[in-house]
């Protein structure tokens, strides 16, 4: 192969790699805002738990088949959740009912996992407006809106 052929091959390789990077970036953003939970809140107003795919794209990834530990443990999620509850709902009794580890379901976000934390009232406290949180693998808390 001549030097000219190597240069042409190099240019095509760079163009190909650049287009792959551009495509994968566009694909990640194509998932957009993902509604992971939706329910009627107080007064019948819809409350949604929405995760932006960009937030998942930059958060640490996890592959369950790798045998590696999840980047953020359930214990850490529980701690973050109870701190969030104490900051926002100290006047009513709210506790963590369930912590679920969930895949993004978006093919361009392989390894994009997050936790859904279900909250529950304690002692008959009226708490229906936002009874879940999402917590990303970097500890970012997503509140319902």
N, C-alpha and C positions, 0 to 999 in steps of 0.2 A: 504494500500500500504506500502511496506517495504521501508526502507531507501535506499536500493540498487535500487529499482524501481524509486525512486525520483531522484537519481543520474543519472541513465540512461536517464530518461525523461529530466533532466536538460541539459545533454550533447547533446541530440538530438535537444532540443530547441535552444541551442546555435549554433549548426551546421546549423539548418534551418534558423535562423536569419542572420547568417554570409553569407549564400548563397544568401539570399534575398538582402542584402546590396551589395554584389558583383555583382549580376545580375542587380540591378537597376543602379549601377555605370557604368557597361558595356553597358547597354541600353542607358543611357544618352550620352555616347560617341559614340554610334552607329549612332546617327544622324549626327555626323561629322560636316563638313563645309557645311552650307546651303546657296545656292545662292538665295537671295531674290529679286534681280533685276539684269537684264542684258540688255545691249543695245550696239549698235555700237557707238563708240565715234568718235573723230576727226580722219580722215585718215582711217576710217573703222575698227579700232582696237576695239575689244570687251572690254567693261568695265563692271565689276561685283561688286555688293554689296554683300559681303559674311560675314555671321555671323557664328562663331565657336560655336557649341552647348555647349562647356565647358564654354564659356563666359556667355551664357544664364543660364546655370545650377547654376552658383554662383551669378548671379544678383538677386535682390529682385523679389519675385513672386507676382502675382496678380490674383485674382479670381473675375471676374465681378459679379458673382451671390452672392458674400459674402456681398455686400452692402458697402464694404470698398472703400476708395479712392484709386486711382491708386498711386503707390509709387512715380512716377515722373509725375508732372502735365504737361499739354500741354504748359502752360506759361513758365515753367522751360525749356522745350524742345526748345521752341522758343528762349529763352535767350541763351541757349547753342549753338544753330544753328547760331544765329547772331554773337556771339563771334567767332565761328569757321570761318564764312564768313569774318569777319573783319581781322582775323589773316592771312587768306590765299588768299583772293580775294579783297583786298581793292582797287586795281587798276582798277577793272572792277565792274560794277554794278550788284550785285547778291542779290536776296532777297528770303525769304521763300514764297513758293507758297501754299504748302499743308503739313499738318502734319497728318499722319495716324497711328492709334494704331493697331498693328497687332500681332496675336498669332503666336507662333513658328511653329505650325502645326506638331510638333514632339510629339508623344504620351508619350515619356518618360520625356518630359519637361513641364508637366502640370503646368500652371501658368507662363510659359515663354513668356512674352509679350515684345514687343519693339515698338519703333516708327520708321516710315520711313518718312523722311523729304524730300520733293521735292523742289528743288531750281529752280529759274527762273531768266533769265537775265533781267536787268532793262535798259530801253532806248536803246534797240537794241544791247546790248553788246554781243559779240560772246562767248557763254558759253555752250559747248556741251560735254566736256570730262567727267564730273562727276556731274550730276545734281541731286544727292540724297545722303543722309546720313542715317545711322541707329543710333538710340540712345537707349541704353539699360536702364533698370530701375535704374541702379546705376549711370547713367550719362555718361557712356562710349560712345564715339563717334566712329562709324565704318565708315571709308571712303571707297569710291569705289576704286577698283584697276583694 
